[in-house]
Amino acid sequence: MKTLVVYYSRTGTTKKAAEDLAAELKCDIEEVFDAKDRNGAMGFIMAGKDATMKALTKLKETKSDPSRYELVVVGTPVWAGNVSTPIRTYLGANKASLRKVAFFCTQGRTGSEDAFREMASLCAINPLATLALASSEAGKDASRVKVREFAAKIR
């Protein structure tokens, strides 16, 4: 199955998980870039505010056309218990191009279930599988075991 891992990462944590997943699946990977600067303490505060308000943002152009893939695996950090604003925007803009999806997220403590429900609603597709990783474990051995198990579910 031709697969794309697409993700947004403000701090690099979700990026680590996405890279591990793409390596496990041996598939294409694409990072979504927000045109809005979300760096530093103010970026963190505004990210939480935007996520809580279910705001959209302007994204930089992506290279991969999701309609060319049978499965798109979408990754997001959880912001204030919500999907990150860039992934909310990406899913809304590309929902007509998505055939099958799976979701993963990185989170401080909680919020993954609400984020996954919102992601499914945004693209109007139920995911084949979901994976929630604690931010503290992304890129580490425990995370890689969970990534392998997740990959096995969506192959």
trRosetta pair geometry for C-beta under 8 A, 3 or more apart (Angstrom, degrees):
i j d omega theta_ij theta_ji phi_ij phi_ji
1 70 4.6 -110 -166 79 89 137
1 71 5.3 47 144 -2 125 118
1 100 8.0 -39 -175 59 138 142
1 155 7.2 170 29 -161 117 46
2 27 7.6 129 -172 -136 45 106
2 68 7.2 -78 129 138 141 72
2 69 5.1 -134 117 -133 94 62
2 70 5.1 111 52 6 76 94
2 71 7.4 164 87 29 47 75
3 25 5.5 -79 89 160 147 135
3 27 3.9 -53 83 -126 96 155
3 28 7.2 179 98 35 54 76
3 69 6.1 82 -129 -165 19 117
3 70 6.9 -50 -71 61 59 83
3 71 4.5 -19 -110 73 86 103
3 72 7.5 167 -158 -87 61 29
3 73 6.4 28 -177 -10 109 106
3 154 7.8 101 -118 131 142 117
4 27 6.4 -143 -84 153 25 117
4 28 4.9 -27 -111 79 74 105
4 29 7.3 156 -164 -92 63 26
4 30 6.4 -2 -176 9 110 109
4 64 5.6 158 -136 150 142 149
4 66 6.3 -130 59 -117 149 69
4 68 8.0 81 -39 78 132 86
4 69 4.3 -96 -5 -76 107 166
4 71 7.4 178 29 96 62 58
4 72 5.0 -14 67 -116 100 74
4 73 7.0 -170 93 27 47 72
5 18 5.3 155 148 -163 125 88
5 21 5.4 143 -115 101 149 113
5 22 4.4 -120 29 -75 142 94
5 25 6.9 141 -43 46 116 140
5 27 6.1 117 -14 90 92 114
5 28 7.2 -175 26 96 69 52
5 29 4.6 -15 67 -111 101 78
5 30 7.4 166 88 26 54 61
5 73 4.7 -25 -108 71 69 109
5 75 6.8 19 -177 -8 92 116
6 29 7.6 166 -79 -161 39 49
6 30 4.8 -12 -109 68 81 97
6 31 7.8 167 -155 -92 58 16
6 32 6.2 62 174 -39 95 102
6 62 7.6 12 -136 -145 124 146
6 64 7.1 -144 -84 70 111 130
6 66 7.1 -47 -27 -88 150 111
6 72 6.0 -7 11 -172 116 102
6 73 7.2 153 24 77 63 53
6 74 5.6 -18 72 -108 91 67
6 75 7.2 -179 94 25 43 77
6 90 6.9 -166 141 165 131 150
7 14 5.4 -167 174 143 125 110
7 15 6.7 167 105 -93 132 49
7 17 7.7 169 -130 80 161 92
7 18 4.0 -115 6 -84 155 145
7 29 7.7 -20 15 -165 103 92
7 30 7.8 153 24 86 61 53
7 31 6.2 -36 73 -115 76 60
7 32 6.7 -148 99 12 26 92
7 74 7.0 149 -85 -167 58 45
7 75 3.4 -11 -109 65 109 106
7 76 6.9 -159 -148 -62 73 41
7 87 7.7 -23 -151 -88 42 117
7 104 8.0 -33 -100 70 117 100
8 14 6.7 24 88 91 46 150
8 31 7.1 104 -105 -168 39 70
8 32 4.4 -49 -76 67 88 108
8 33 7.9 166 -124 -77 86 23
8 34 7.0 62 -149 -36 126 98
8 75 7.4 -167 29 97 52 72
8 76 5.9 20 48 -116 97 69
8 77 7.2 -92 97 10 86 85
8 84 5.2 -139 86 91 133 145
8 86 4.1 143 -114 86 157 128
8 87 5.0 -134 13 -49 125 89
8 90 7.3 -174 -41 -10 117 139
9 12 5.6 88 149 -91 127 17
9 13 6.4 -176 -150 53 108 53
9 14 3.8 -159 -96 62 93 95
9 15 3.9 -104 24 -37 170 87
9 18 7.1 -123 -43 4 126 129
9 31 6.9 -62 22 -140 98 110
9 75 7.8 3 -59 115 91 113
9 77 6.6 103 -123 -33 53 109
10 14 7.8 64 17 17 62 116
10 38 5.3 -78 -132 111 113 127
10 39 8.0 -179 -174 -86 89 46
10 43 7.1 170 -165 141 122 118
10 44 7.7 128 146 -94 148 67
10 47 6.3 -3 -93 -104 159 160
10 77 6.1 -70 15 21 101 151
10 84 7.2 -168 -31 -132 109 139
11 14 8.0 98 53 8 74 81
11 77 7.5 79 23 -79 96 156
12 15 4.9 -56 -152 38 48 124
12 16 6.5 58 152 -29 74 94
13 16 6.0 -49 -159 23 32 110
13 17 7.1 24 149 -9 62 104
13 77 6.6 81 72 -95 112 114
13 106 4.8 -171 127 136 112 164
13 135 4.9 -10 -167 -148 157 88
13 138 4.7 110 -172 51 79 156
13 139 7.8 -116 -145 -10 55 111
14 17 5.6 -54 -154 40 41 112
14 18 6.1 44 148 -23 71 107
14 75 5.3 160 -177 143 108 114
14 76 6.6 -43 -131 -179 154 11
14 77 4.9 -114 -42 -54 128 81
14 105 7.5 -40 -113 -153 113 44
14 106 4.7 -142 -81 12 75 123
14 138 7.1 -82 -80 -133 27 156
15 18 5.6 -55 -144 37 31 113
15 19 6.3 32 157 -20 66 105
15 31 6.8 7 -111 -106 101 122
16 19 6.0 -56 -149 35 27 109
16 20 6.5 27 154 -17 63 106
16 138 4.6 113 78 148 121 103
16 139 3.5 -50 174 -61 138 109
16 143 7.8 41 123 117 110 158
17 20 5.8 -56 -151 36 31 111
17 21 6.3 29 153 -18 65 109
17 75 6.3 176 96 -151 113 147
17 104 6.2 -152 144 134 130 134
17 106 5.8 -177 -8 -60 147 112
17 133 5.5 180 -106 39 140 156
17 138 4.7 -72 -50 -140 97 105
17 139 7.0 -92 -57 -46 55 65
17 143 6.5 -102 -104 176 88 130
17 147 6.8 -171 -158 -87 75 121
18 21 5.7 -57 -147 39 30 112
18 22 6.2 29 157 -18 67 107
18 29 6.2 122 153 -151 103 120
18 31 7.5 128 101 -88 160 80
18 75 4.9 -146 -80 40 101 157
18 104 7.8 171 -82 75 67 129
19 22 5.9 -52 -141 38 30 109
19 23 6.3 31 157 -19 63 107
19 29 6.9 56 -101 -148 53 168
20 23 5.8 -59 -150 37 28 111
20 24 6.3 28 153 -19 64 108
20 139 6.7 -169 -41 -103 127 49
20 143 6.8 107 57 124 172 105
20 144 5.7 -124 -161 -106 137 78
20 147 4.8 -56 125 -137 116 176
21 24 5.6 -55 -147 36 31 112
21 25 6.1 14 159 -4 67 112
21 73 6.5 -137 148 122 138 150
21 75 7.4 164 29 -57 153 138
21 104 6.7 -165 -69 11 157 161
21 147 5.2 -128 -81 -155 72 113
21 150 7.1 -43 -118 90 108 125
21 151 6.5 176 -148 -72 73 105
22 25 6.0 -62 -138 49 29 101
22 26 7.8 103 163 -77 56 9
22 27 5.6 -112 -146 66 71 77
22 28 7.3 -77 -145 109 116 17
22 29 3.9 -25 -100 -65 159 121
23 26 7.2 20 -173 -74 30 51
24 147 5.6 172 -16 138 155 105
24 148 5.8 -150 -138 -96 140 60
24 151 4.4 -123 129 -60 125 163
25 73 7.4 173 -27 0 167 151
25 151 5.3 -149 -68 -137 83 114
25 154 7.8 -26 -104 86 124 113
25 155 7.5 -167 -124 -86 84 88
27 73 7.9 102 82 17 150 121
28 64 6.1 144 141 -110 138 146
28 69 7.5 -122 49 -89 123 129
30 62 5.8 65 167 -161 138 109
30 63 6.3 -158 -123 51 122 88
30 64 4.5 -128 -52 17 148 126
32 59 6.0 -48 -173 -145 97 127
32 62 6.4 -32 -107 -84 71 117
32 86 5.1 155 122 153 121 120
32 87 6.7 141 56 -81 156 62
32 90 5.2 -67 -118 -68 153 143
33 59 6.6 119 77 -165 54 75
33 60 4.1 -11 82 34 110 122
33 86 7.6 -116 139 -144 9 146
34 38 6.0 37 77 -10 145 121
34 57 5.4 -4 -145 127 102 148
34 58 7.6 98 -166 77 62 54
34 59 6.3 -58 -107 -108 43 63
34 60 7.5 10 62 -5 4 87
34 85 7.1 63 -112 90 134 101
34 86 4.4 -103 -71 -79 100 122
35 57 6.8 -179 41 157 84 98
35 58 4.1 -31 35 96 136 98
35 59 6.4 -169 -18 -120 91 9
35 60 5.7 139 -71 -53 79 74
36 46 7.8 -126 153 125 129 134
36 57 5.3 -92 1 -154 124 125
36 58 6.9 118 -34 46 86 82
37 43 6.2 -94 135 -95 68 116
38 43 3.7 117 176 -170 41 109
38 44 7.5 102 173 -59 83 36
38 46 6.7 -135 -123 78 78 106
38 47 5.1 71 -154 -67 122 111
39 43 4.6 128 51 -18 21 158
40 43 5.0 104 54 10 63 105
40 44 7.1 -113 112 -6 38 91
41 44 5.6 -53 -151 33 32 114
41 45 6.5 30 153 -17 65 105
42 45 5.6 -52 -146 37 35 111
42 46 6.1 30 157 -14 68 109
43 46 5.9 -58 -142 43 28 106
43 47 6.1 36 155 -28 64 106
44 47 5.7 -51 -147 29 27 115
44 48 6.8 24 156 -14 60 104
45 48 6.1 -59 -157 36 30 108
45 49 6.4 27 150 -17 65 109
46 49 5.4 -53 -144 39 36 113
46 50 6.0 36 157 -19 69 106
47 50 6.0 -55 -145 38 27 109
47 51 6.2 26 156 -18 63 109
47 79 5.1 -114 144 -139 97 142
47 84 7.1 -26 -169 -139 107 87
47 85 6.8 -139 -147 6 66 114
48 51 5.8 -56 -144 37 28 110
48 52 6.2 29 157 -19 64 108
48 79 5.4 -150 -96 174 53 95
48 80 4.0 107 -154 -43 85 122
49 52 5.9 -58 -148 36 28 110
49 53 6.3 14 158 -7 64 112
49 55 8.0 24 119 -1 71 134
49 80 7.8 101 -49 -19 24 159
50 53 6.0 -65 -145 46 28 103
50 55 4.1 -80 -159 48 80 129
50 57 7.0 33 -178 -59 147 110
50 79 7.7 -1 71 124 83 149
50 85 4.4 -16 129 -65 122 145
51 54 7.5 28 -180 -76 33 35
51 55 7.5 -67 -56 33 21 87
51 79 3.7 166 -33 96 164 115
51 80 5.0 152 84 44 120 106
51 81 7.9 150 131 61 121 53
51 82 4.0 161 165 76 102 123
51 83 6.9 -173 -145 76 101 43
51 84 6.3 -59 -94 -123 118 34
51 85 5.6 -114 -75 -46 67 84
51 88 7.7 160 -124 -18 68 137
52 79 8.0 -107 -34 123 68 93
52 80 4.9 -49 -59 114 96 148
52 81 7.9 58 -95 54 79 92
52 82 6.3 -176 -78 -3 40 144
54 82 7.2 -128 -83 -160 66 147
54 88 6.9 -169 -159 -162 64 159
55 85 5.5 -10 82 -125 87 123
55 88 7.9 112 81 80 42 145
56 85 6.8 155 -135 -170 20 91
56 88 6.4 -126 -102 108 65 106
56 89 4.7 112 -156 -94 83 95
56 92 6.8 -64 -110 44 123 153
57 85 4.9 79 -17 140 119 115
57 86 5.9 -48 57 -83 131 61
57 89 5.2 -96 47 -42 71 151
58 89 7.8 -145 -78 -162 11 159
59 62 7.1 -7 140 -35 127 93
59 86 6.1 107 -96 -147 103 89
59 89 5.6 171 -36 113 113 133
59 90 6.4 89 -72 -74 161 81
59 93 7.5 -119 25 10 135 157
62 90 7.7 74 -41 -127 144 110
64 68 7.3 -120 -176 50 79 119
64 69 7.6 29 166 -29 117 125
65 68 4.8 81 84 -8 96 109
65 97 7.0 -120 173 -162 75 145
66 69 5.8 -63 -161 35 51 110
66 72 4.9 4 -149 -80 110 147
66 94 5.0 69 31 -177 144 133
66 97 4.4 106 82 120 99 121
66 98 5.8 -23 143 -80 132 70
67 97 3.9 -89 -60 -152 86 97
69 72 5.4 106 91 -66 133 80
69 99 7.6 -157 100 27 61 108
70 99 5.8 -64 -157 73 44 139
70 100 6.2 9 151 30 68 115
71 99 7.3 -79 -75 75 39 97
71 100 4.6 -39 -103 86 74 108
71 101 7.1 155 -159 -93 67 23
71 102 6.7 18 -177 -1 112 100
71 128 7.3 -28 -134 0 120 143
71 154 6.5 138 -174 170 153 112
72 94 8.0 -102 131 131 175 135
72 98 5.5 -88 33 -125 131 96
72 99 7.9 119 -1 39 93 69
72 100 7.4 152 22 84 63 55
72 101 5.5 -25 71 -107 81 76
73 101 7.2 141 -97 -164 33 59
73 102 4.6 -18 -114 67 83 97
73 103 7.4 -179 -162 -81 62 21
73 104 6.8 22 172 0 101 104
73 154 6.9 90 -87 139 117 169
74 87 6.3 122 172 -154 112 116
74 90 7.5 173 -139 102 122 127
74 91 6.8 53 -149 -78 164 104
74 101 6.1 -10 1 -161 109 111
74 102 7.5 167 22 82 66 45
74 103 5.4 -24 68 -110 88 71
74 104 7.6 175 89 29 43 64
74 119 6.5 178 91 -162 134 133
75 87 7.7 -125 95 -100 33 141
75 103 7.4 145 -87 -165 43 55
75 104 4.6 -17 -104 72 90 92
75 105 6.6 167 -156 -86 64 40
75 106 7.7 40 -179 -12 104 87
76 83 5.3 4 139 -152 167 74
76 84 4.6 -161 -163 15 104 101
76 86 7.9 178 -122 73 98 84
76 87 4.0 -77 -91 0 122 164
76 103 7.7 -24 17 -164 99 98
76 104 7.9 159 25 90 57 51
76 105 5.2 -23 71 -111 74 91
76 106 7.9 -146 105 28 38 69
76 115 6.5 -155 84 180 126 130
76 119 7.3 -170 11 -82 139 128
77 84 5.3 67 57 -57 77 125
77 105 6.7 112 -131 -165 16 83
77 106 5.2 -34 -111 67 70 93
77 107 7.2 143 -167 -82 61 49
77 135 7.6 40 -135 -93 101 111
78 81 6.5 11 171 -112 109 17
78 82 6.9 135 -163 57 70 28
78 83 7.5 -47 -118 -90 58 28
78 84 7.6 -118 -101 -45 15 78
78 105 5.3 66 -45 167 92 132
78 106 7.1 -145 5 88 81 43
78 107 3.9 13 28 -103 130 97
78 108 7.3 -118 74 12 106 73
78 110 7.9 -121 126 111 158 34
78 111 3.9 137 176 98 142 129
78 112 6.1 -93 -65 -74 142 56
78 115 5.0 -107 -109 -50 97 149
79 82 5.6 -40 74 67 75 83
79 83 7.5 -10 33 110 92 19
79 84 5.1 95 -9 -98 120 64
79 85 7.3 -36 48 -17 154 78
80 111 7.7 138 111 -116 22 148
81 110 6.9 1 -105 106 89 86
81 111 3.9 -146 -124 -116 50 110
81 114 5.6 20 170 65 89 146
81 115 7.4 -154 169 -49 43 89
82 88 7.9 -4 155 -58 105 130
82 111 7.0 -70 -16 -169 29 121
82 114 6.8 -62 -93 119 49 115
82 115 6.2 129 -172 -94 22 83
82 118 6.6 19 -152 12 74 168
83 87 5.3 -114 175 85 104 111
83 88 4.9 128 104 -63 119 90
83 91 7.8 -37 169 10 156 139
83 115 4.9 133 -67 -149 67 85
83 118 5.0 -137 -15 96 118 129
83 119 5.7 140 -91 -65 136 85
83 122 7.4 -65 36 -17 171 148
84 87 4.8 79 64 14 89 102
84 88 6.9 -151 94 -9 43 87
85 88 5.5 -51 -143 34 33 116
85 89 6.4 34 157 -19 65 105
86 89 5.6 -56 -150 37 32 112
86 90 6.2 34 152 -21 67 106
87 90 5.3 -47 -140 37 38 115
87 91 6.2 37 160 -18 67 103
87 119 7.2 -28 141 -106 119 105
88 91 6.2 -58 -148 37 25 107
88 92 6.4 24 155 -16 61 111
88 118 7.4 -36 -104 145 98 120
88 122 6.3 -141 -144 -108 62 154
89 92 5.9 -61 -149 38 28 111
89 93 6.2 19 158 -14 65 113
90 93 6.0 -65 -147 41 26 106
90 94 6.0 -12 168 11 66 119
91 94 6.4 -76 -134 53 23 89
91 95 6.0 51 166 -68 66 89
91 98 7.9 -8 -143 -27 72 150
91 119 6.2 -157 -89 -148 163 69
91 122 4.0 62 117 124 132 127
91 123 4.8 -92 -168 -56 104 96
92 95 6.4 -21 -140 -21 23 112
92 122 5.7 -76 -64 -168 70 104
94 97 4.8 -60 -171 43 80 115
94 98 6.1 85 131 -38 92 98
94 123 7.6 -18 90 -114 77 106
95 98 5.9 -54 -148 21 37 114
95 122 6.6 -145 -79 142 124 66
95 123 4.3 -171 -120 -133 91 59
95 124 5.9 76 -176 20 127 97
95 125 7.8 178 -155 -6 86 102
98 101 5.5 11 179 -57 129 109
98 123 5.2 -14 55 -169 154 126
98 125 6.0 -127 116 4 119 149
100 125 7.1 -169 -129 173 30 142
100 128 6.0 35 177 -40 108 118
101 119 7.8 -153 142 146 144 109
101 120 7.9 180 82 -104 133 64
101 123 6.0 76 -29 98 160 155
101 125 5.1 115 17 97 115 128
101 127 5.1 -73 103 -108 87 75
101 128 7.0 180 86 0 38 84
102 127 5.0 101 -122 -170 39 104
102 128 4.7 -49 -79 52 96 95
102 129 4.9 6 -138 55 113 74
102 130 7.0 -167 -172 -78 72 41
102 131 7.8 37 158 -1 105 96
102 150 7.5 138 162 174 136 100
102 153 7.7 138 -129 98 140 103
102 154 4.6 -43 -55 -101 158 144
103 115 7.9 -178 161 122 138 93
103 116 5.3 157 89 -122 148 87
103 119 5.1 112 -106 100 147 157
103 120 7.7 -92 -24 -54 143 79
103 127 4.8 -85 1 -95 95 157
103 129 7.9 -156 39 99 60 48
103 130 4.9 -7 70 -116 93 84
103 131 7.4 -170 103 30 54 65
104 130 6.9 157 -86 -166 47 55
104 131 4.0 -11 -113 66 95 100
104 132 7.4 -174 -156 -74 61 30
104 133 6.9 24 180 -4 104 104
104 150 6.7 53 -87 -177 120 161
105 111 7.8 -111 134 100 149 92
105 112 5.1 178 64 -121 131 89
105 115 5.4 69 -77 102 164 149
105 116 7.2 -122 -10 -59 128 84
105 130 7.9 -5 5 -173 94 98
105 131 7.5 171 24 91 55 60
105 132 5.5 -10 63 -116 92 69
105 133 7.1 -171 93 31 46 72
106 133 5.1 -33 -105 77 70 96
106 134 7.4 24 -158 137 73 13
106 135 4.9 88 165 -91 106 68
106 138 5.3 -8 -115 -63 132 136
107 110 6.5 -112 152 77 139 5
107 111 5.2 -179 -136 54 135 101
107 112 5.4 -114 -20 -55 149 90
107 115 7.7 -163 -77 2 123 148
107 132 6.1 -17 13 -166 122 101
107 133 7.4 143 21 76 72 46
107 134 6.6 -60 71 -116 69 42
107 135 6.4 -126 84 -34 19 89
108 111 7.9 49 41 13 79 123
108 134 7.6 29 -169 -155 17 73
108 135 5.6 -11 -88 6 48 128
109 134 7.8 27 -98 -126 32 94
111 114 5.7 -63 -162 46 58 108
111 115 5.6 58 144 -26 84 110
112 115 5.5 -61 -144 41 31 113
112 116 6.0 30 160 -20 69 106
112 130 7.3 137 164 157 111 125
112 132 3.5 -15 -117 -105 166 133
113 116 5.9 -53 -145 36 28 109
113 117 6.5 29 155 -18 62 105
114 117 5.7 -54 -149 36 32 112
114 118 6.4 30 154 -17 65 107
115 118 5.8 -57 -150 38 30 110
115 119 6.3 32 152 -22 65 106
116 119 5.6 -50 -144 35 33 113
116 120 6.4 34 156 -18 64 103
116 127 6.8 -79 -164 11 103 140
116 130 4.9 8 -122 -124 144 149
116 132 7.9 -84 -41 -63 123 103
117 120 5.9 -55 -151 36 30 110
117 121 6.4 29 152 -18 64 109
118 121 5.5 -56 -148 38 33 113
118 122 6.2 36 154 -24 67 106
119 122 5.7 -52 -146 33 30 113
119 123 6.7 -2 165 8 64 106
119 127 7.3 27 104 -48 117 123
120 123 6.8 -75 -147 51 25 86
120 124 7.8 79 162 -98 57 9
120 125 6.5 -119 -148 81 69 45
120 126 5.5 26 -145 -108 126 47
120 127 6.1 -101 -86 -18 100 86
121 124 7.2 20 -168 -75 30 50
127 130 5.5 90 91 -61 147 84
128 153 6.8 157 135 134 97 93
128 154 4.9 108 100 -115 134 87
129 150 5.9 169 124 -153 133 75
129 153 4.1 89 -73 116 159 134
129 154 5.2 -118 26 -59 121 95
131 146 6.2 134 -156 151 115 105
131 147 7.1 83 -176 -100 161 51
131 150 4.1 -15 -68 -100 137 146
133 137 5.7 -128 -176 77 94 104
133 138 5.4 100 131 -78 135 81
133 143 5.4 52 -144 -129 131 103
133 146 6.4 157 -93 91 96 147
134 137 4.7 73 66 9 93 105
134 138 7.6 -141 90 -29 49 76
135 138 6.0 -33 -155 -4 38 116
137 140 5.2 -100 -164 46 58 117
137 142 5.1 -69 -155 80 124 112
137 143 4.4 155 139 -57 92 101
137 146 8.0 62 127 16 135 136
138 143 5.4 123 -116 -118 27 163
139 143 6.2 29 21 63 23 149
140 143 5.1 95 56 11 67 106
140 144 7.2 -127 104 -10 34 91
141 144 5.6 -55 -147 32 33 113
141 145 6.8 37 155 -21 65 99
142 145 5.9 -50 -157 28 34 113
142 146 6.9 29 148 -12 63 105
143 146 5.7 -59 -154 39 37 110
143 147 6.1 40 149 -23 70 106
144 147 5.3 -48 -143 35 35 117
144 148 6.4 40 154 -22 64 100
145 148 5.8 -51 -152 32 31 111
145 149 6.6 28 151 -16 63 105
146 149 5.7 -54 -149 38 34 111
146 150 6.2 37 152 -20 66 106
147 150 5.6 -54 -146 38 31 113
147 151 6.2 34 154 -22 65 106
148 151 5.7 -53 -146 35 30 113
148 152 6.5 34 153 -23 63 103
149 152 5.7 -51 -152 31 31 114
149 153 6.9 34 150 -21 62 103
150 153 5.8 -56 -158 30 34 113
150 154 6.8 7 156 -2 67 110
151 154 6.3 -73 -149 45 31 96
151 155 6.3 46 156 -43 69 101
152 155 6.0 -40 -144 9 31 116
